[in-house]
Amino acid sequence: MTTPSSTSQTYAKLREHATEKGYKRISFQGAHGAYSDMACRTVFPDMETVPSHAFEDAFGAVNDGNADLAMIPIDNTLAGRVADVHHLLPKGGLHIIGETFLPIHHALMAVPGTTLDSLSDVHSHVHAIPQCRKFIREHGLNPHIHADTAGAAKEVAGKNDKTQAAIASKLAAEIYNLDILANDIQDADHNTTRFLILSKDPFVPDYNPGERVLTSLFFAVRHIPAALYKALGGFATNGINMTKLESYVDETFQAALFYCDVEGHPEERLMRLALDELNFYAKDVNIVGTYPTHPFREAFLEDS
């Protein structure tokens, strides 16, 4: 089970590193009150959160010096991968220095004095709307898609119309002075988003055999039979567990770029052997981060 103490220990090194570097601002995609904003405040409660219109802008804020870190969603248990982020990571110029997991609890909110029976329309993100399909259908609401959940909440607050509601976080309701009409309206209780913490400068923990870490990397394979099988063979023969593998076809449709997360530190002997084999069969191998695994993963393994 994930405990507050185990989670705090995971964040302790990140917070200490941020303090030593003098980091004060962390960027995210969306408006204040977005789930990404919540993730920022959970991991770095003393840092200023900087909203960005698009993922490119959140990356750019770090590269341009307008923010010190970025909090970027990469996967959701219901919606799957965040495709835009996967395409930005290889060339975004940032390093992964940590991960966090945020359970998503959707709330229905509207301007003060609104009742559930008075509503006709609901506004939210393209992923949040289908995640609350049952509730929306049961109450006969007309859904409208917005760029992010918090932005939808901000717009509903500005309209001051008691027929309009938003699906967003409790934080968004607090920020935009909206009443929560219903909590936890998501269809599935396991709705969870994984976030990556990105920095312009790498921060790799020292190798400790007793500490579980992930290494994230990109590589390309040649257009030949069994290229991927051979490239990944070193991980299998050296007992390195792979927790994620994603592919992206190139512009010629002749080769693919792969993104993967593997459990292991680059200084670990078996990991070095696996990477040597990967470098032999693949090309353009690029390690974008090595960082401690989040306690959420251990809780999942215990429950399974």
N, C-alpha and C positions, 0 to 999 in steps of 0.2 A: 504494500500500500504506500502511495505517495504521502509523505508527511511534511508539514511546514518546515520542520528542522532540516530534513534531507534536501528540500528545495532551496532553503536559505543557504545551505552549505555550497550548493552548486552555484548560486549567484554570488557568493561571498568573494570568490577570486575575481569575477568579472567586475564587481563593484569596486574592489580594491584597485584593480588595474585602471578602471575609469578615473578613480580619484587621483592615482599617481600621475596619469596623463593629463589631468586637468579637464576631462571631458565634462561638458555642461549641457549639451543639446543633442537630442536624438530625433531623427526624422522618421516619418511613417506616411503611408498613402491613405488619404482620406481627410475628413474634417475632425476637429476635436470631438472626442466621444466615440470614435470608431473603435472596433475591437483591437485594431493595431495600436491605437492610443492606450487602451487598457493594458495591453501586453508591455508597452514601454513603461508605464507607471508601475506595473507589478515588479519588473526586473530592476528598474532604475527609478525609484520613487523620488529621488532628489534632483533628477534631471528635467530640463524643460523639454516638452514634446513639441515637435515642429511639423505641422500638417503639410502635405504635398498633394498636388492635384493628381499626379500619376506616379506609377512605380519609378519611371525614369527620373522624375523630379526628386524622389526620395533618395535614389542613388546619387543624383547630381548634387544634392545638398551636401552630402558627405565629401564628394570629390572637389566641390567648390569651396569647402571650408565653412559653409553655413550651418553645418551640423557635424557632430563628432562621430555619431553612430547612426545606423538605420535599423529599424525593426520591420522585417519583411515576411509576410505569410508565404509559405511554400506549398503546403498540403492541407487539405481538409478531409475528414473522414467521410463526409457526404459528397462534397463537390469535387474531390480529387485534387490533382495538382493545379497550381496557379501557373498557367502556361507562360504568361508574360514574364514572370520572375525567372523561370528556367532559361529563357532566352537571354535575359539580361545578365545573369550571373557570370557566364564565361568571359564576357568583355566589359563587365561593369566596373572593373578596376578595384573592387572591394574584396576583403577577406572575411570569411566566416569565423567568428570568435565565440559563438555560443548558439544554443537553441533553447526554446521554451515552448510549452504547450498550454493552450488556453481553451478550456471548455466554453462553448458558445451557448449562452442562455439568452434567447431572444425575448424581448418584451414588446408589448403593444402599447404605444403611447400617443397622447393627443393633448391639445391645449386644455388648460384647467377648466373644469366644469363639463367636459365632454362625457357622455355615457356611451357604452358599447352599442346600445340600440340606435344611437343617432348617426353612427358611422356608415359611409357608403364606399369609401376608397381607402386603400392602404398603400404606402410608399416604402420602398426599401431597395437593397442591392439585388442584383440579378441572381445571386446564390441564396440570399436570405428568403426571398419570396417562395421558391419551391421547397425550402426547408420547413416552411410553416404552411404547407398546402392544405392540410386537414383543417386547421383553424380558420384559414381564409375562406375555404369552401363552406364550412359550417355556419359562418356568420355572413355569407353572401357579399363579401367585399370585393371590389374591383382593384386588382393589383396594378401598380405602376413601378417601373424599373428606374433606379437612380444609380449614380456612380458609386455611392457608398452608403452604408446604413446611417451614419451620423449626418451626412449631408441631407438625407431624406428627412431626418428628425428636425434639422435646422430649418428646412423649407416648410415643414408642417407648422412649426412654431411661428414662422413669419407670416403664414397665411391667416392664422387665427380663425380657422374655419372648423367648426365642431363636427363636420361630416368627414374630415380627413384625419388619418392616423399614420403613424410610421412604425416600422419594426426595426428596433435598434437595441443598443445596450442600455442598462440602467444608468451608466455614466452619461450617455447622451441625454437621457431624460433630465438628469440633474443639471447638466450644462445649459440646456435650452428651456428649462423651466416647464417641462411637460409632465402631465399626470400619467402614471402607469395604470393602464386599464386591465392588463393581464400579464402575468409572468410565465416564463418557460413555455412558450407556445410552439416551440420547435417540435417536429414530428418525432425525432429520435433523440434519446437522452445522451447518446455517445458522440454527439456533434462536437468535434474538437479540431482546432487549427494548430498546426505546427508553424512556429516562426523561427527565422534565422536572424541572428544579431550580426550586423556587418560593420566592418571598420576599414578605414583606409590603410591602417598599419596592421600587420599580422600580430596575433597574440597566441602562441602555441604553448600549451602547458608542458612542463618538464615531464619526461617519461617516468611513469610510476607504474610498475607491474600490477599493482593492486587497484588501479583506477581505470574504469571503462571510459574510453574515448572513441569518438567518431572521426574519421578522416573523409572529407568530401573532395572529389576530384572529377575532372573532365578529361576525356581522351577521345581520339578518333581512330577508326579502323579502316584498313584498305578494303577495296571492293574485290575480295577474294574469298573462296569457300572457307568456312569455319573460322573466319577472322575473329569474330567475337568470342567464340568458344576457346580459341587459343589465348586470346588476350586475358580472359578471365580465369584461365586454368590455374594460374599461380595462386589465386585466392583460395580455390578449392583444395589444392594439394598442400597448402600451408595452414589450413584450418582457419582461414580468415572469414568471418561472417559478413555477408553483404546484406544491408538492410533496405537498400533502395537502388534501383537501376532505371534510368529513363533514357530514351533515345530521341534524336532529332535528325531528320534527313537533311542532307546538304542541298544547295541550290541546283546541283546536277542530278540529284536522285541516284547517285552512284556510291555514296558512302554516308556514314552516319556519325554524329557526335553523341557521346554518351556521358551522362552524369550519374555518379554513384556515390553512396555512402557506405563505408566499410568500418567495421569495428577493429580498431588498431591504431597504434601510434607509429609514425614513420621511422622512429628510432628503434622500434621493436624488431628483433631479428627476423621472425617469420613474416612480418609486414614488409621488411626490406626485401626479402626474397620474392614475395608476391609482386612488389612494385618493379623489381628487376625484370621479372617475366612479362609484366604488363608493358614495360618500356620496350622490350624486345619485339613484341608482336603488334603493339599499337603505336600511335604517333601523337604528338602534341599533348602529352600528358601534363596536366596542370592541376596541382593540388591547391584548392582554394580555402582550405581551413582544416585544422585539427582542434577539437574542443571536447569537453566532458559531456557524456550522455546525460540527459535530463532524467530525474527520478521517475517521471511518467513511464518511461520505458521499462523500468524494473517492476513497476506496479502492474503493467500489462502482462509481463512474463509470469508474475506470481499468480495473477488471476486466470491465466490460460493453463 
